[in-house]
Amino acid sequence: MFRFLTAGESHGQSLNIIIDGVPSGFPIDIDFINAELAKRQVGYGRGGRMKIETDKAVIKSGVRQGKTTGAPIAIEIINKDFENWTIPMSIMPVEQTEENLSKIKEKEITNVRPGHADFAGAIKYNSDDVRDILERSSARETAARVAVGAIAKLILKQFDITGFSHVLQIGKVKISESTNVDENIVNSNDLRVADKNAYNLMKTEIDKAKENGDTLGGKVEVIYKNLPIGLGSHVQWDRKLDGQIAQAVMSIQAVKAVEIGLGTGVAETSGKNTHDEIFFENGKITRKTNNAGGIEGGMTNGEDLVVKASMKAIPTMRTPLNSVNLKTKEAIQAHFERSDTCAVSACGVVADAMIATVLVNAFFEKFGSDNLEQIKRNYQACKEMLRERFE
């Protein structure tokens, strides 16, 4: 099983990742991993943190001479901003000087933010200082997920399986339905949007929100191509690939809805206009539509995987909402700490990474998980069996 755990706080020393279940023999390109991390930091409307950090992955174990060994992979991403937080975020107790106590008190938070993990987390973990909650619940943690996703994408590339994300909507501005989603265009701009006209309107929308001390959410889409038929399974609820994808993407901070293919559109579309007709042409199964988004019965069907995620507006705002101080119970305005106006572009990169981890796990389940050569043989044997079936 391909699985991972992350550790670390937003302003702590570093983010740390353990990835288990990576077979031996897969080449690891550190430049590709760092390029994926850089994508997460791109985005018009991002905050000051992105000017401080230049995320770089440092692989500590599980890779030798540029290839995986089959052992767990450990990765560290240093938080450069930690140098400004050495006292309030110290692991060990600090000397109780007036200066140190002042620095700790300065970073203490008791004013909770509506829409954030602050309130529920402080109650669950019995914390008087919400700093304990927000440091871990922060979207800074997603840098670790992108590093894991980059490993997963490198594995999938060995089998010509590729994916990318792009922005569909920011605030009320949507891309045109006729937009040709070109990955090169997406990668060429700081909103990761394929519609050049929508790009300018989205920037204006972000500027307005920033002026008003407000924030914006939006919608992203992730597309994966060349997936084999039969990843996932219909036989048990927890083996259904769409369920696994939905859980992985919904786990991303601020994501409130996940759709596959036509998504919520199925509620208003008749059967004739929902299901993708099947044809046999030139020795293979073909479809003229992909409303299923590449998944039927919890399994990939050979079409492109299409997943959409809706992200809510960030709850940390310069014009804060009404809330309560957890200590005094007094009415206050919610806490503000350096934040983004809009991080929808980054959300897409993280969603891409999370989907890659789900796909890799399903791929190993179907084709084996010990070493690259064995997996390649199993993969080719499956392709040959499919070819023979439709000769």
Secondary structure, DSSP 4 states (H G I P E B T S, - for coil): --EEEEE--TTSSEEEEEEE-PPEEEE--HHHHHHHHHHHH--TT--THHHH----EEEEESEETTEEESSPEEEEEE-GGGGG-TTTT-SSPPP--HHHHHHHHHT---BPPTTSSHHHHHHHTT-SSTHHHHHHHSGGGHHHHHHHHHHHHHHHHTTT-EEEEEEEEETTEE--TT----HHHHHTSTT--S-HHHHHHHHHHHHHHHHTT--B-EEEEEEEESPPTT-B-SSSGGG-HHHHHHHHHHTSTTEEEEEETTGGGGGGS-GGGTS--EEEETTEEEES--TTTTEETTEE-SSPEEEEEEEPPPS--SSPPEEEBTTT--EEEPP--S--SB-HHHHHHHHHHHHHHHHHHHHHHHH-SSBHHHHHHHHHHHHHHHHHHT-
